[in-house]
Amino acid sequence: MDFNLSEEQLHWQQVARKFAYERIRPRARDLDRETDPAKTFPADLVREASRLGLRTLKLPKADGGAGVDCLT
C-alpha cells in the first residue's frame, strides 16, 4: 500500500498550512484570550478559508467543492 500523499493532497496540505501559519496563527493567542463571545468568532478568517476552498473540500465538484477524498 502506498502511503505517500498525491499531488492534490500535497496541494491542499500546502494551502491549509500556509493559511494557518499566515492568517490564523498571528491571531490565535488573542482569540483564545478574548472573553467576549461576540468577539471570539473570526468571521473574516472563515470567509477567507471559504474563498480558498478549505471549507468545501469534500463537496463534489458539481456542487462547487473540490471533490476530494476523506484522507485529504
N, C-alpha and C positions, 0 to 999 in steps of 0.2 A: 504494500500500500504506500502510495506517495503522500507524504505529509507536508510537502512544500506548498506554499501559497501560490495561487495562479496569478497571472499578471493583473487581472481585475481585482482580486483580493488585495494584492500589494498596493494597487492604486488607491482603493478605499481606505486601506490602513494608513497610507501617507496623508490622505485628505483629512481623516479623522485626527490623526496625531498632530498635524500642523494646526488645525482648528483648536484643539485642546491646549496646545502649548502657547499659541499666539493670542488666542481670544479668551479662553476660559481661565487658564492658569493665572494671568495677571489680576483677575477679579475674584478668584475663588476665596481667598482669605477674607476679603471684605464682605462678600456674600455670606460666608459662614458665620461671621461675627454679627451680622445685622439681626436685630431683634424684632424689627417691624416686619410682619409677614408680607405686607404690601410691597416691601422693597426687596424681598428675597428672591423673587421670580424674575430672572433676566430675560424678559420678552425679546429684547433686541438680539440676544445670543440665540434664542430659539428660532427667530426669523432667519438669522444668518445661517444656522445649521440647515434649515429648510431650503434656503436658496442653494446651498452646496449639495443638497440631495441626501443629507445624512439621516433625515427623519423618514424617508420613503424608500430606503434601500430594498426592503423586502417586497414592496408592491410590484406587481407586474409592469413591464414597460408600457403595455397598452393602457394602463391606468395612471401613468405619469411617474412611476417609480423606476428603479434601476433593475429590478427583476433578479436580484442576486440570491444566492442560496443561504441557508441558515448559518453556515460557518462564517460567511462574510459578515 
